Amino acid sequence: MISTSVEHCAFSAHVGLKMLLFVTGARGSGKTAVIPGLTKKFPEYSLHDFDERGTRDDSSPRERQEQTEYWINKSIENQRLGQDTIICGDSVFGEILACPSISQIEGLAVCLLDCSDVERIDRVLEFGGKPTMEMLGWSAWLRVHSVDPEWYPQVITKQGYSLMQWDNWQGWQRGDKRWQVTIIDTSGKKIDQIVGAVTRWVSGVQASTNLVLPVDQRDEDDLLVEDRN
């Protein structure tokens, strides 16, 4: 039996578990630009833009969290069909772990695309956007959140989706092995180089034998007993 514990869930990729992979990041990081390249690299995956269902209020945690739950449910459907899923967009690791349906996911991996502030501004301007201080503040928060679950969690927990289960991870501290986000620096890279970096990350996830899926808080000893049965 494969354990799906928030405390400790190591499993081997070769046992046939289906993966949900999130490629995340703030504006200008490259998360949307990599979609065409990743689609070519991984035609067997169900790959989607986080916002492909339509526009939403970028400042609303509730809307982002509801959207995250939607994509987790789509991944569960793909999982039943034997298909892996990649979602590229504005999802946040702490929100992913708190979504009510996350416990049904067999395997989860998350990366954060990041870049320097000046390059982020230049990229947004290049595509006709308007850089803001809020954009830079959000990217800085995401950067720290990816390594420290205790860094101002109220940024995402206040005024959020009512069904979120924040106690899935609240109380975890920096360095906790369950808090795993791969940071990919896209500074100074062209789109094909960013696609290459994300491709290597996806391939590494596929080959991993020690992926952690946090979903519940049962005692680890109980789970080890289940695994022996």
N, C-alpha and C positions, 0 to 999 in steps of 0.2 A: 504493500500500500504506500502511495506517495503522500507524505505529510504536506499540509499547506499551512504551517504555523507562522504566526507573526514572530514567534520567538526564534525559531530556527528551521529553515526548510531548504536543505541542500538536495539537489536532484541532478541527474545526468540528462543531457540533451538527447542522447540516443534512445531514451526510453519512449520517445514519440510524443512528448508533451508539446502542445502548441503555445506559441509565444505571442505576447502583446508587447510591442516596443513603441515607446513614445520618444519622438525627436522634438525637444522643446527649446525655448529661448525667447528672449525679448525681441522687439522690432529690430531689423537690420542684422540679425545674427546669421541668416541664411537658411532658416528652417523651411521656408516656403520655396525658396529657389532650388533646393535640392530634390524636390518631388519628381520632376521629370527624369532626372538622372537615376534616382533610386528605383523608379518604376521600371526602367530598362534593366537595371542590375538585378532586381528581384521580382520578375514577372509572376512568380508563384505566390507572392504575398498579396493580401488585400491591403492596399496602401491608400491613405486618404489625407486630404487637407483638413485639419481640425475645424476650419470655418467654411467648409464647402456647402454646408446646409443653408448658408445665408449670413447676413451681417448680424452683429450683436454689439452690445455696449461693452467696449473694451475695459471700461472702468468698473464693471459690475462683477464682483466675485461670484455672485449667485448664478449668473448666466454662464460664466465659464465653468463652474462646477457642475451645473446641469448638463452642459455640453460634454464634459469629461465622462459623466455617468452614461450618457448616450453612447459614446464611443466604446466604453467598456462593455456595454451590452451588445453592441455590434460585434465586438471581438469574441464574446461568448458564443454568438451565433456562428461565427467563422470557425471557432474552436470545435464546435459540434460537427462541422463539415470537414474538419481536418486541415484547416488553413490557418497560417500565421497572419498577424496583423501589424501594420506600421501606421502610426498616426503622427503627422507632422504639424506642430502648431503650438498654441499658447497654454497647453496644460502645465500644471505645477505638481511636482512630486508629492508634496504633502496632501494636496487635494486628490491626487490619484489614489493614494493609500487610504484616504478617508471615504471614498465613494462606497455607497451601500452594496454594490455588486462586485467589488474587487475580490471578494473571497471565492468567487467562482472562476477566476482566471487561473490557468494552470502554470503559466510562467510569465514573469514581468521583467522588463529592463527599460531603463530610462537614461537618456543622455541629454545634456544641456549644451547647446551651441552658444558660444560666447565670443565677444570680440572687444577691442579697445573702444573707449567712449568716442574718440575722434573718428575712428573708422565707422562706427555705428551711425554717427551724425551724417557722415559723407554718404553712406549707403542709402539712408532714408531720403536725403536730399536728391540723390541721383534718380530715385524712383518717384519723385514728385511729392514726397511726404513732408511733414513739418516736424522736425525734431523738437523735443520738449525736455525740460528738466524732469518731469514726471517719468518720461521714458528712460532717462539715465538712472533715476532712482529705482525704478522697477528692475532694470537689468542688474544693478548692484545688489538689490535684495535677493534676486534669484541666484546670484553667484554665491552668496553666503548661505542661503537656504539649502543649496545643493550639498553643503557639507555640515550644516548645523541646524538640526530640527528645532532648536530652542531660539533661533534668531527671529524675534518679533513675529511669532506665529499669528498674532491677531490681525496681521495684514491680510491673511486669507480666511481666518476663522470668524471674524466679525462680519455680520450682514451677509452671510453665505447661504447656501442651499440648506434647507431645514433638515434634510435627511442625512447630511454628512455625519460620519462617525469619527470624530476627531480623536476619540480615546483609542483608536487603532494604533496611534503613535505618540500621542502626547505623553510627556515624561521621558522620552528618549533623549539622549544627550549626544553631543558631538563625539564622533569616534565609534558610535554604535554600529556594529557590522550589518545591521538590518537596514541602515540608511545608505543606500548605494545609488549614486548618480555619477555617470561618467561625464566629465567636462571636456568638450572638444573646442579648442581655441581656433576660431576661423579668421583671426586677424591676418591681413596680408595674403589671404588665399583667394584664388579665383573659384568660380562655381564648381568646375570639374575637380578641383583639389578638395573642396569641401565634400563633394559627393564621394570622393575616394576615401576621405577620413571617416565618413559615416558608414560607408560600405564595409570598411575594415572593422568598425565597431559592431555592426550587425553580424558579420561573419564570426567575430569573436564571441558574441552572445550565442550563436548557433553551436559553437564548439565548446562552450563552457561546461564544466562539470560541477560548478559550485555557484548556482544562481539562487538568490534569496527572494522568496515571495512572502511578504508580510501580509497576513490576512486575519488572524485571530490571536487571542491571548491565552490559549490553554497552556498548561504547564508542560515544559519540555519533556519531562520524564514520562508523562502520559502519552505524549506523541511518539516517543521512542518505543513504548509498549505497543502502540498501534502499528508502527512500522514493522515490528517483528511478527505480527499476526498475518 
